[in-house]
Amino acid sequence: MYNSIYPVQIKPYVPPQNQKQVDGKDENESSQSSDMYKSRRSGSTDPYGATDPNGRSSYPRHEYPNGQKSTIDYSKSKVNIAQIITDFKSTANAIGAPPTVIQEVEQYLTLAENQSLKNEPDKKLIQSNLKNASNVLDKFISQTLNKKSKVVENWIEALFLQQVDYKSDPSTVNEDFLVKLPDKETGDMKPISQNLASQAAQETPQAEAVQPQETVEQPQQEATQEPVQKEVTQKRSNVYIPQDPQVRKSFLQGKKYASINQPSKAIEAFNAALTQAQYIGDTNAEGMASFELGKIYDNQDNLDKALGLYNQAYRASNDNNLKAQALYAMAEIYNDVVYFEPAMDHYFAAISYAGEAENLNAQTKALSDIADMYAERYNVAQTYKFYGAAKNIALETNNPKTMGAIWSRSGDSLSILNENINALQDYKSSARFYEQAESPVKMAKNYEKASMVMRKLGNRKKAQSLLEKAHILAIRAADADYAKKIEKQLNVI
């Protein structure tokens, strides 16, 4: 229907000859959000303990053969709210909605428009009214089709991922933003709003659109019975299991091949699962297969393909956890290629869906990543702000591993900012949490990082004492390699 990603436009990308290694999964802080905790910071198997010799967190970025950070062009993706509202009104009229529906839609659009005319528009109020308007149109389309439709809602959600200027300026029209797609009948290229209107108009014949309300009441009731049943079924288990045997078989084969590092076979199996899921209309299975395919292409540094599949997973699935994971994965890509605003937009969207799913671990992870981005830009206030939010949510989990990870990461970022005293306090707290979790190696690593901070402060005696504690813990955990590493540091301190 539209170029959703996409809040950015992706150019063809040739992966570098030296592909990054596909590491095994890091230690999960929660089984509920294992994929969310996967580290993209190459060069370290410990996403919370990667430090350079100066004690700074080491966050390598993707480099491409042309020496640049990214082949993504984000310069043309900004759109003004006035353009969105105008396109929305055109769409409502084009699908042949009756006057009562158009009137209800325009009420919400008027509220959004009035807010956009203020000196400081409230972004949340504008988005809320646009969502309400999209729900009205989708309800009308669903009634006339006798099947669930989210065509307008999906369009609006994609718009929210763009760089939207919420201060109304009707004179601003971004032609590049109007993604053009071929018309099904003429083949001519038409803007997104015209294609959306064309698609909806084809789905809702004019003759049916003006039928009396009673003719669609019964189909509406029948159409809502199946999704309600699916929702109940999904709540019985934390993991969605495809009911179609062919989808389930192909999906499990894909997981197996992916786990033994056979990406070609995994792609073939997941594509089979995806095709069958689309054929039978199992949107959750479609989302799952798309997400797994996205991970494979992501590991191969085929970023445009990965973004498209992650986006497909986000749009197709009704599961908020999967939506959060897909958005988070997109945010990580944008973060890796050093695009601050799109990364931030996707992180916040991931946090929102994780909140809907009551996935506290996922929220703490995304908030910490946002804080890290600010730390890399030496923004002290924002780093404290977002790590404070991450810590508050981490405490709600009552999971010492989650709390230990967040406090340790906070220490890393504060160390980057030379907020050394607070960094030491965070490492101390992290070690205490990991002691509760009976994770001696994690405790040792926090003592090691605290030792590096002490060396920066010029306190060699305290630095040595902290390293000795780390050495004892490494021996206790029977981690001979790590113990030898600590010994080498003790010999030169």
Helices and strands as residue ranges (DSSP letters): E 9-10, G 31-33, G 35-37, E 72-73, E 78-80, H 81-94, H 99-116, H 123-145, H 151-160, E 163-165, E 181-182, E 189-190, H 192-203, H 206-209, H 214-235, H 245-259, H 263-280, H 283-299, H 303-316, H 320-336, H 340-356, H 360-376, H 380-397, H 400-416, H 420-436, H 440-456, H 460-476, H 480-492
